[in-house]
Amino acid sequence: IEKDSFIIHQGLIFQSAQRLPHSSILYKLNSAASATWLSIPANQARFATNLRSNTTIKDRSYHILIKNIPMSYNPSLLHANSIIKSNGRLQSGTITKEKWIKPIARHKPNQRTAHTIITLKTREGANQIL
């Protein structure tokens, strides 16, 4: 479907909208194809212009807590993420963020392990790591 020289995914249907804390709204789409269409930055921008001026669209993310990681591991290094990707057989771009739960400045001097949170784009990626 085309409207104002803008191509809209045919069959795009918003099935529900749920108000979340902090004035967020979670939209549920009818298909993966619709979600893929909306994940394109140009389509997100066009969609957001029809809503409030401060609207941002965020992809759904999946968080995994990993306990007792050696302190020698550095989650902020790209190399560390590539090790997880190869060991977990993940596609490139699946891991969006990784950080220590407690900031390094608050770790004890003789601490050997800590917990980290990994944020992934897909449920399948999260399940592969688990």
Disulfide bonds with the S-S distance in Angstrom:
none
